[in-house]
């Protein structure tokens, strides 16, 4: 395949890919067999003049090397065809999936978020019989429970925004863009696309599935695993591990499938909120360490204000605009995270008496507000050097937020009032989006003073790019504490923990961040079972 990068088309014009390819390659129309869009992004640097930027993959009649040399274009190169899905990736890596080297071997996968699902799918391709153990419900039952909680119902501590099939990312924007890059990341995105996520995931520079589409995608992946011999134990919790001579021998289960499961390999992809699992593993001699993370709030603006700042005045319909900002405030990192264009804030608690927020968007991203985490890094100097001091730190602020708000509807404050240290009494231009509701409270009492100071300073810095970032009426709600795991389950190069056969994986184990990198880690760890 010949790859052509950096092809620009003004927004509002219909791209003619054949004409663009012929001009770049200096060939005739009959020389082209097929054109594939490999990449699409928006160039907004010269707003209001915006451009679509494409990379194309062109298959030709004739010798590709000769055409690339002859056109003398720095934007033209030879490239491999993009991976079609995860199976295609595994074949290209030389894994013997046709020989099923793990044939009929039982391997447990604890957790069914992106890391667990992709670990199980990889194991199934390799011939294993993965048993996926999920403390929460299937995504359909889970969605019903979560929606009931959003509407004011009781919290289910085992099945909520954090726990259940699909993981915490199921109730998010479903972003698949990642910093890891490479063919494995592309294979993960392609697999999501092939399971109902939409073909555009394969080429958009910032792909997202949407929380309304994610359940069907997760169900499709589960069906593939089951079709290859895998099993799913929903509403089933791993309460203990059994070891013999420093090696894993089994798992103790409670719930729908209570009992002992005899296995010598278990991939633990438990998610960043499985605090009880961390404590159980530590008690059984599995080596853990604390790690830095970040805490803060969600900030909400009107999406039309974000669109205007990012695009300028436009006569054509464009996707809801996003942003990503970072700043250093007195040596401390402050940044936006998990920005949800046209989305809503969600109540994301998983423990009684703790208030937590997250953000999510549907596929269309057509809600009135934009929201993003606005968070500040914290480390051992802030919360202590003990293994679980970071967990205690999270709980402290979640409990204070719950008390400040009087429940799971998040404590909420206008930005101007937050900076002045007073409780808000009315709204201005932005209406909070959280379906659970909101309660006016002073967020300065729900987070450490240095975090609040950094947030206030960062809004002024970010306002240089998007002016409404410092608007008095911008909405803050909290607390955002589950940005990543505060604990890392240590593993070696072979992906084994200090207990041989127990293999930590994904964001909950401290080795990834986000849907794509977590899924990629699941593939990576599953491959290590071969060793």
VEXDREN-2710 file (C-alpha; in Angstrom, 1 decimal):
% VEXDREN-2710
k/r/px/py/pz
1/UNK/0.0/0.0/0.0
2/UNK/1.1/3.6/-0.7
3/UNK/0.4/6.1/2.0
4/UNK/-0.3/9.8/1.3
5/UNK/-0.2/12.1/4.3
6/UNK/-1.3/15.7/4.9
7/UNK/-4.0/16.1/2.3
8/UNK/-6.0/19.2/3.2
9/UNK/-9.6/20.0/2.1
10/UNK/-11.3/23.2/3.3
11/UNK/-14.3/22.6/5.6
12/UNK/-17.5/22.9/3.6
13/UNK/-15.9/21.3/0.5
14/UNK/-16.5/17.7/-0.5
15/UNK/-13.2/15.8/-0.7
16/UNK/-12.4/14.2/-4.0
17/UNK/-10.0/11.4/-2.9
18/UNK/-9.3/10.1/-6.4
19/UNK/-8.2/13.6/-7.6
20/UNK/-6.1/14.1/-4.5
21/UNK/-4.4/10.8/-4.9
22/UNK/-3.7/11.2/-8.6
23/UNK/-2.2/14.6/-8.0
24/UNK/0.1/13.4/-5.2
25/UNK/1.2/10.2/-7.0
26/UNK/1.3/11.5/-10.6
27/UNK/-0.4/8.5/-12.0
28/UNK/-3.5/7.8/-14.2
29/UNK/-6.9/7.0/-12.8
30/UNK/-6.8/3.5/-14.2
31/UNK/-3.7/2.8/-12.1
32/UNK/-5.7/3.0/-8.9
33/UNK/-7.3/-0.2/-7.5
34/UNK/-8.6/1.1/-4.2
35/UNK/-8.4/4.1/-1.9
36/UNK/-8.8/3.8/1.9
37/UNK/-9.0/6.7/4.4
38/UNK/-6.4/6.0/7.0
39/UNK/-6.7/9.1/9.1
40/UNK/-8.9/12.2/9.4
41/UNK/-8.5/15.2/11.6
42/UNK/-9.5/18.8/11.8
43/UNK/-7.0/21.7/11.4
44/UNK/-8.3/24.6/13.4
45/UNK/-5.1/26.7/13.6
46/UNK/-6.3/29.4/11.3
47/UNK/-9.9/29.7/12.4
48/UNK/-12.4/30.6/11.1
49/UNK/-10.6/29.0/8.0
50/UNK/-10.7/25.3/9.0
51/UNK/-9.5/22.3/7.0
52/UNK/-10.0/18.5/7.0
53/UNK/-6.7/16.7/6.9
54/UNK/-6.6/13.2/5.5
55/UNK/-4.1/10.4/5.1
56/UNK/-5.0/8.0/2.4
57/UNK/-3.9/4.4/1.6
58/UNK/-3.8/3.7/-2.1
59/UNK/-3.5/0.3/-3.7
60/UNK/-2.3/0.5/-7.3
61/UNK/-1.8/-1.6/-10.4
62/UNK/2.0/-1.7/-10.9
63/UNK/5.1/-1.5/-8.8
64/UNK/4.5/0.6/-5.7
65/UNK/8.2/1.2/-5.1
66/UNK/8.6/2.7/-8.5
67/UNK/5.6/5.0/-8.1
68/UNK/6.8/6.3/-4.7
69/UNK/10.2/7.0/-6.1
70/UNK/8.9/8.7/-9.2
71/UNK/6.5/11.1/-7.6
72/UNK/9.2/12.6/-5.4
73/UNK/6.7/13.7/-2.7
74/UNK/7.8/13.8/0.9
75/UNK/4.3/13.0/2.0
76/UNK/4.2/9.8/0.1
77/UNK/5.6/6.5/1.5
78/UNK/5.1/2.8/1.5
79/UNK/3.0/1.3/4.3
80/UNK/1.5/-1.9/5.5
81/UNK/-2.2/-2.3/5.1
82/UNK/-4.0/-1.4/8.4
83/UNK/-4.9/-4.3/10.7
84/UNK/-8.5/-5.5/10.2
85/UNK/-9.1/-6.6/13.8
86/UNK/-7.4/-8.3/16.8
87/UNK/-7.2/-11.7/15.0
88/UNK/-5.4/-10.1/12.1
89/UNK/-2.9/-8.5/14.5
90/UNK/-2.2/-11.7/16.3
91/UNK/-1.6/-13.5/13.0
92/UNK/0.8/-10.7/11.9
93/UNK/2.7/-11.1/15.3
94/UNK/3.3/-14.7/14.4
95/UNK/1.2/-16.1/17.3
96/UNK/0.1/-19.7/16.4
97/UNK/-3.6/-19.1/16.7
98/UNK/-4.3/-21.7/14.0
99/UNK/-2.6/-24.4/16.2
100/UNK/-4.5/-23.3/19.4
101/UNK/-1.5/-23.8/21.7
102/UNK/-3.6/-23.2/24.8
103/UNK/-6.2/-25.7/23.7
104/UNK/-8.8/-26.4/26.4
105/UNK/-6.7/-24.8/29.1
106/UNK/-8.8/-23.0/31.7
107/UNK/-7.5/-19.5/32.5
108/UNK/-9.5/-17.2/34.7
109/UNK/-9.9/-13.5/33.9
110/UNK/-11.0/-11.4/36.8
111/UNK/-12.9/-8.3/35.6
112/UNK/-14.6/-7.6/32.3
113/UNK/-13.5/-4.1/31.5
114/UNK/-11.4/-3.4/28.4
115/UNK/-8.4/-5.2/29.8
116/UNK/-10.3/-8.2/30.8
117/UNK/-12.4/-8.5/27.7
118/UNK/-9.4/-8.2/25.4
119/UNK/-7.3/-10.6/27.5
120/UNK/-10.2/-13.2/27.3
121/UNK/-10.6/-12.6/23.5
122/UNK/-6.9/-13.2/23.0
123/UNK/-6.9/-16.3/25.1
124/UNK/-9.9/-17.7/23.2
125/UNK/-8.0/-17.1/19.9
126/UNK/-5.1/-19.1/21.3
127/UNK/-7.4/-22.0/22.2
128/UNK/-7.8/-21.4/25.9
129/UNK/-11.2/-21.7/27.7
130/UNK/-11.2/-18.3/29.5
131/UNK/-13.6/-18.0/32.4
132/UNK/-14.4/-14.3/32.9
133/UNK/-15.4/-13.5/36.5
134/UNK/-17.3/-10.2/37.0
135/UNK/-18.5/-9.0/40.3
136/UNK/-21.1/-6.8/38.6
137/UNK/-23.9/-7.7/36.2
138/UNK/-24.0/-8.1/32.4
139/UNK/-23.9/-4.8/30.6
140/UNK/-27.7/-4.8/29.9
141/UNK/-28.6/-5.5/33.6
142/UNK/-25.9/-3.1/34.7
143/UNK/-27.3/-0.3/32.5
144/UNK/-30.7/-0.7/34.1
145/UNK/-29.3/-0.5/37.6
146/UNK/-27.1/2.5/36.8
147/UNK/-30.0/4.4/35.2
148/UNK/-32.1/3.7/38.3
149/UNK/-29.3/5.1/40.5
150/UNK/-29.0/8.2/38.2
151/UNK/-32.7/8.7/38.7
152/UNK/-32.3/8.8/42.5
153/UNK/-32.3/5.1/43.4
154/UNK/-30.2/3.2/45.9
155/UNK/-26.5/2.5/45.2
156/UNK/-25.6/-1.1/44.4
157/UNK/-22.0/-1.5/45.8
158/UNK/-21.3/-4.4/43.4
159/UNK/-22.9/-3.1/40.2
160/UNK/-22.6/0.6/39.4
161/UNK/-20.6/3.1/37.3
162/UNK/-17.4/1.5/38.4
163/UNK/-18.2/-2.2/38.5
164/UNK/-19.9/-4.5/35.9
165/UNK/-19.4/-5.7/32.4
166/UNK/-17.5/-3.2/30.2
167/UNK/-15.7/-1.5/33.2
168/UNK/-15.8/2.1/34.2
169/UNK/-15.4/3.2/30.6
170/UNK/-18.9/2.0/29.7
171/UNK/-20.3/5.1/31.4
172/UNK/-17.9/7.6/29.8
173/UNK/-17.3/9.1/26.4
174/UNK/-15.9/5.9/25.1
175/UNK/-12.7/7.6/23.9
176/UNK/-10.3/5.4/22.1
177/UNK/-7.5/7.9/21.4
178/UNK/-4.4/7.0/23.3
179/UNK/-0.8/8.0/23.7
180/UNK/0.6/4.5/23.2
181/UNK/0.2/4.4/19.4
182/UNK/1.5/1.5/17.3
183/UNK/-0.1/-1.5/15.6
184/UNK/-1.5/-3.0/18.8
185/UNK/-3.5/0.2/19.6
186/UNK/-4.8/0.2/16.0
187/UNK/-5.8/-3.4/16.3
188/UNK/-7.8/-2.6/19.5
189/UNK/-9.6/0.3/17.8
190/UNK/-10.3/-1.9/14.8
191/UNK/-11.7/-4.6/17.0
192/UNK/-14.1/-2.1/18.5
193/UNK/-15.1/-1.0/15.1
194/UNK/-15.7/-4.5/13.8
195/UNK/-18.0/-5.2/16.8
196/UNK/-20.4/-2.4/16.1
197/UNK/-18.4/0.7/17.1
198/UNK/-18.5/2.1/13.5
199/UNK/-16.0/2.1/10.6
200/UNK/-15.0/5.7/11.3
201/UNK/-13.2/4.6/14.5
202/UNK/-10.5/3.2/12.3
203/UNK/-9.5/6.5/10.8
204/UNK/-10.7/9.3/13.0
205/UNK/-7.8/11.0/14.9
206/UNK/-9.9/11.2/18.1
207/UNK/-12.2/8.1/17.9
208/UNK/-15.0/7.7/20.4
209/UNK/-17.8/5.1/20.6
210/UNK/-20.3/6.8/22.9
211/UNK/-21.9/5.5/26.0
212/UNK/-25.2/4.7/24.1
213/UNK/-23.3/2.4/21.7
214/UNK/-20.8/0.8/24.0
215/UNK/-23.2/-1.8/25.5
216/UNK/-23.9/-3.3/22.1
217/UNK/-20.1/-3.4/21.3
218/UNK/-19.3/-5.0/24.7
219/UNK/-22.1/-7.6/24.1
220/UNK/-20.7/-8.4/20.7
221/UNK/-17.2/-9.0/22.0
222/UNK/-18.6/-11.2/24.8
223/UNK/-20.5/-13.3/22.2
224/UNK/-17.2/-13.9/20.2
225/UNK/-15.5/-15.1/23.4
226/UNK/-18.4/-17.5/24.2
227/UNK/-18.5/-18.8/20.7
228/UNK/-14.9/-19.9/21.0
229/UNK/-15.5/-21.7/24.3
230/UNK/-15.2/-19.0/26.9
231/UNK/-17.6/-18.5/29.9
232/UNK/-18.8/-15.5/31.9
233/UNK/-19.6/-15.6/35.6
234/UNK/-21.6/-12.4/36.3
235/UNK/-22.5/-11.2/39.8
236/UNK/-19.6/-13.3/41.1
237/UNK/-16.8/-11.9/43.2
238/UNK/-13.3/-13.2/43.9
239/UNK/-13.0/-13.1/47.6
240/UNK/-9.7/-14.9/48.1
241/UNK/-6.9/-16.7/46.3
242/UNK/-5.4/-20.1/47.0
243/UNK/-1.7/-20.6/46.7
244/UNK/0.6/-23.6/46.9
245/UNK/4.4/-23.1/47.2
246/UNK/4.2/-19.5/45.9
247/UNK/2.0/-20.4/43.0
248/UNK/-1.6/-19.8/42.2
249/UNK/-3.8/-22.8/42.7
250/UNK/-7.3/-21.5/42.8
251/UNK/-9.8/-18.7/43.4
252/UNK/-12.6/-18.5/46.0
253/UNK/-15.8/-17.1/44.6
254/UNK/-18.9/-15.7/46.2
255/UNK/-22.2/-14.7/44.5
256/UNK/-24.0/-16.3/41.6
257/UNK/-21.2/-18.9/41.1
258/UNK/-20.0/-19.5/44.7
259/UNK/-17.3/-22.1/45.4
260/UNK/-13.6/-22.7/44.5
261/UNK/-12.3/-22.5/40.9
262/UNK/-9.1/-24.5/40.5
263/UNK/-6.8/-22.6/38.1
264/UNK/-3.1/-22.0/37.9
265/UNK/-3.4/-18.9/35.8
266/UNK/-5.6/-15.9/36.5
267/UNK/-5.4/-12.5/34.8
268/UNK/-6.5/-9.8/37.3
269/UNK/-8.0/-6.9/35.4
270/UNK/-10.1/-5.6/38.3
271/UNK/-10.3/-1.9/37.5
272/UNK/-9.1/1.2/39.5
273/UNK/-11.8/1.1/42.1
274/UNK/-11.5/-2.5/43.4
275/UNK/-10.1/-1.5/46.8
276/UNK/-11.2/-4.7/48.5
277/UNK/-9.4/-6.8/46.0
278/UNK/-6.2/-4.9/46.6
279/UNK/-6.5/-5.5/50.3
280/UNK/-7.2/-9.2/49.8
281/UNK/-4.2/-9.6/47.5
282/UNK/-1.9/-7.8/49.9
283/UNK/-3.0/-10.0/52.8
284/UNK/-2.1/-13.0/50.7
285/UNK/1.4/-11.8/50.1
286/UNK/1.0/-10.3/46.6
287/UNK/3.5/-7.3/46.3
288/UNK/1.8/-3.9/45.8
289/UNK/3.0/-0.3/45.8
290/UNK/1.3/3.0/46.0
291/UNK/1.5/5.3/43.0
292/UNK/0.6/8.9/42.2
293/UNK/-2.7/9.9/40.7
294/UNK/-4.8/13.0/40.4
295/UNK/-7.9/14.5/42.1
296/UNK/-10.1/17.5/41.4
297/UNK/-13.5/18.4/40.0
298/UNK/-15.6/18.4/36.8
299/UNK/-16.0/21.7/35.1
300/UNK/-19.0/22.4/32.8
301/UNK/-19.5/25.0/30.1
302/UNK/-22.1/25.4/27.3
303/UNK/-20.9/23.4/24.3
304/UNK/-21.7/26.3/22.0
305/UNK/-19.1/28.5/23.8
306/UNK/-16.5/25.8/23.3
307/UNK/-17.4/25.4/19.7
308/UNK/-17.0/29.2/19.1
309/UNK/-13.7/29.3/20.8
310/UNK/-12.3/26.3/18.9
311/UNK/-13.8/26.8/15.5
312/UNK/-14.8/30.5/15.3
313/UNK/-18.0/31.4/13.5
314/UNK/-19.0/28.6/11.2
315/UNK/-21.9/28.1/8.7
316/UNK/-21.4/24.4/8.4
317/UNK/-22.1/21.8/11.1
318/UNK/-19.0/20.4/12.7
319/UNK/-18.5/17.8/15.5
320/UNK/-18.8/19.1/19.1
321/UNK/-15.4/20.7/19.8
322/UNK/-13.1/19.3/22.4
323/UNK/-10.0/20.6/24.2
324/UNK/-7.0/19.3/26.2
325/UNK/-5.0/21.6/28.5
326/UNK/-2.1/21.2/30.9
327/UNK/-0.4/23.7/33.2
328/UNK/2.1/23.8/36.0
329/UNK/1.0/25.7/39.0
330/UNK/3.7/26.1/41.7
331/UNK/5.4/22.9/40.5
332/UNK/2.2/20.9/40.5
333/UNK/0.6/19.5/37.3
334/UNK/-2.9/20.6/36.6
335/UNK/-4.8/19.3/33.5
336/UNK/-8.1/18.5/31.9
337/UNK/-8.9/14.9/31.6
338/UNK/-11.6/12.8/29.9
339/UNK/-13.2/15.8/28.2
340/UNK/-16.8/15.0/27.2
341/UNK/-18.1/17.2/24.4
342/UNK/-21.9/17.5/24.3
343/UNK/-22.0/15.3/27.3
344/UNK/-23.1/15.1/30.9
345/UNK/-21.7/14.7/34.4
346/UNK/-22.5/11.4/36.1
347/UNK/-22.7/10.4/39.8
348/UNK/-20.1/7.6/39.9
349/UNK/-20.0/6.3/43.5
350/UNK/-19.1/2.7/44.2
351/UNK/-19.1/2.8/48.0
352/UNK/-21.7/3.9/50.5
353/UNK/-21.2/7.4/51.9
354/UNK/-18.8/8.6/49.1
355/UNK/-19.6/11.1/46.4
356/UNK/-17.7/10.7/43.1
357/UNK/-18.2/12.3/39.6
358/UNK/-17.3/11.3/36.1
359/UNK/-18.3/12.4/32.7
360/UNK/-19.9/10.7/29.7
361/UNK/-21.2/11.4/26.2
362/UNK/-23.5/9.7/23.8
363/UNK/-22.4/9.0/20.2
364/UNK/-23.9/12.1/18.9
365/UNK/-22.4/14.4/21.5
366/UNK/-25.4/16.6/21.2
367/UNK/-26.2/17.6/24.8
368/UNK/-26.1/21.3/25.8
369/UNK/-23.0/21.2/28.0
370/UNK/-19.4/20.2/27.6
371/UNK/-17.6/18.9/30.7
372/UNK/-14.1/17.8/31.7
373/UNK/-12.2/16.7/34.7
374/UNK/-10.0/19.5/36.0
375/UNK/-7.5/17.7/38.1
376/UNK/-4.3/18.1/40.0
377/UNK/-1.5/15.5/40.6
378/UNK/-1.0/14.2/44.1
379/UNK/1.8/11.8/45.3
380/UNK/3.2/10.2/48.4
381/UNK/4.2/13.6/49.8
382/UNK/0.5/14.5/49.9
383/UNK/-1.1/11.2/51.1
384/UNK/1.7/9.2/52.8
385/UNK/4.0/6.3/51.9
386/UNK/1.8/3.4/53.0
387/UNK/0.4/1.0/50.3
388/UNK/-3.2/2.1/50.9
389/UNK/-2.6/5.7/51.9
390/UNK/-3.7/6.8/48.5
391/UNK/-7.0/4.9/48.9
392/UNK/-7.6/6.5/52.3
393/UNK/-6.9/9.9/50.7
394/UNK/-9.5/9.2/48.0
395/UNK/-12.1/8.0/50.6
396/UNK/-11.5/11.1/52.8
397/UNK/-12.5/13.6/50.1
398/UNK/-15.3/11.4/48.7
399/UNK/-16.8/11.2/52.2
400/UNK/-16.5/14.9/52.7
401/UNK/-18.2/15.6/49.3
402/UNK/-21.0/13.2/50.3
403/UNK/-21.5/15.1/53.6
404/UNK/-21.3/18.5/51.9
405/UNK/-24.0/17.5/49.4
406/UNK/-26.1/15.4/51.6
407/UNK/-26.0/12.4/49.3
408/UNK/-24.7/11.1/45.9
409/UNK/-25.8/14.2/43.9
410/UNK/-22.5/16.1/43.6
411/UNK/-21.6/19.2/45.5
412/UNK/-21.8/22.0/43.0
413/UNK/-20.5/25.6/42.8
414/UNK/-20.1/28.5/40.4
415/UNK/-16.5/29.0/39.5
416/UNK/-16.6/32.6/40.7
417/UNK/-18.0/31.5/44.1
418/UNK/-15.4/28.8/44.3
419/UNK/-12.7/31.3/44.0
420/UNK/-14.3/33.6/46.6
421/UNK/-14.9/30.7/49.0
422/UNK/-18.7/31.1/49.2
423/UNK/-21.6/28.7/48.6
424/UNK/-23.5/29.5/45.4
425/UNK/-27.2/30.4/45.7
426/UNK/-28.2/30.5/42.0
427/UNK/-27.1/29.5/38.5
428/UNK/-25.9/31.8/35.7
429/UNK/-25.3/30.8/32.1
430/UNK/-24.7/27.1/32.7
431/UNK/-27.2/24.6/34.0
432/UNK/-25.6/21.4/35.7
433/UNK/-26.2/18.3/33.7
434/UNK/-26.0/15.5/36.3
435/UNK/-29.1/13.4/36.1
436/UNK/-28.8/12.6/39.8
437/UNK/-29.2/16.3/40.5
438/UNK/-26.8/18.7/42.4
439/UNK/-26.5/20.4/45.7
440/UNK/-24.9/23.8/46.2
441/UNK/-21.9/23.5/48.5
442/UNK/-18.4/24.9/49.0
443/UNK/-16.0/22.6/47.1
444/UNK/-13.1/24.2/49.0
445/UNK/-14.2/22.0/51.9
446/UNK/-14.2/18.8/49.7
447/UNK/-10.6/18.9/48.4
448/UNK/-7.1/19.8/49.8
449/UNK/-6.3/23.6/49.8
450/UNK/-3.4/23.1/47.4
451/UNK/-5.7/21.3/44.9
452/UNK/-8.3/24.1/45.1
453/UNK/-5.6/26.8/44.6
454/UNK/-4.2/25.0/41.6
455/UNK/-7.6/24.6/40.0
456/UNK/-8.4/28.3/40.5
457/UNK/-5.0/29.3/38.9
458/UNK/-5.4/26.8/36.0
459/UNK/-8.7/28.2/34.9
460/UNK/-7.1/31.6/34.4
461/UNK/-4.3/29.9/32.3
462/UNK/-6.7/27.8/30.2
463/UNK/-8.9/30.9/29.7
464/UNK/-6.2/32.3/27.4
465/UNK/-7.2/29.6/24.9
466/UNK/-10.9/29.3/25.8
467/UNK/-12.2/32.5/27.5
468/UNK/-15.2/30.9/29.2
469/UNK/-12.8/28.8/31.3
470/UNK/-12.6/31.7/33.7
471/UNK/-16.3/32.7/33.5
472/UNK/-17.9/33.3/36.9
473/UNK/-20.9/31.1/35.9
474/UNK/-18.9/28.0/34.9
475/UNK/-20.0/25.1/36.9
476/UNK/-17.7/23.0/39.1
477/UNK/-18.9/19.8/40.8
478/UNK/-17.0/17.1/42.6
479/UNK/-15.2/15.2/43.5
480/UNK/-13.2/13.6/40.7
481/UNK/-11.0/11.1/42.5
482/UNK/-11.0/7.9/40.4
483/UNK/-8.8/9.2/37.6
484/UNK/-6.4/6.2/37.9
485/UNK/-5.5/3.5/40.4
486/UNK/-3.8/4.7/43.6
487/UNK/-2.1/1.2/43.8
488/UNK/0.0/-0.8/41.5
489/UNK/0.1/-4.6/41.6
490/UNK/3.7/-5.3/40.9
491/UNK/4.6/-7.7/38.0
492/UNK/7.7/-8.8/36.3
493/UNK/8.7/-8.9/32.6
494/UNK/6.7/-12.2/32.3
495/UNK/3.7/-10.3/33.7
496/UNK/3.5/-12.6/36.8
497/UNK/3.0/-11.0/40.2
498/UNK/5.0/-12.2/43.2
499/UNK/2.5/-15.1/43.2
500/UNK/3.3/-17.1/40.1
501/UNK/0.3/-17.5/37.8
502/UNK/-1.5/-14.3/39.1
503/UNK/-1.0/-11.8/36.3
504/UNK/-2.0/-8.2/37.0
505/UNK/-3.4/-6.3/34.0
506/UNK/-4.9/-3.0/32.9
507/UNK/-5.7/0.3/34.6
508/UNK/-6.6/-1.2/38.0
509/UNK/-3.2/-2.9/38.2
510/UNK/-1.5/0.4/37.4
511/UNK/-0.3/-0.4/33.9
512/UNK/-2.5/1.6/31.6
513/UNK/-4.9/4.6/31.4
514/UNK/-8.0/4.6/29.3
515/UNK/-9.9/2.1/27.2
516/UNK/-7.4/1.5/24.4
517/UNK/-4.2/1.2/26.5
518/UNK/-6.1/-1.1/28.9
519/UNK/-7.3/-3.3/26.2
520/UNK/-3.8/-3.4/24.7
521/UNK/-2.4/-4.4/28.1
522/UNK/-5.0/-7.2/28.2
523/UNK/-3.7/-8.5/24.8
524/UNK/-0.1/-8.3/26.0
525/UNK/-0.6/-10.1/29.3
526/UNK/-2.7/-12.8/27.6
527/UNK/0.1/-13.5/25.2
528/UNK/2.4/-14.0/28.2
529/UNK/0.3/-17.0/29.2
530/UNK/2.0/-18.8/26.3
531/UNK/5.3/-18.5/28.1
END
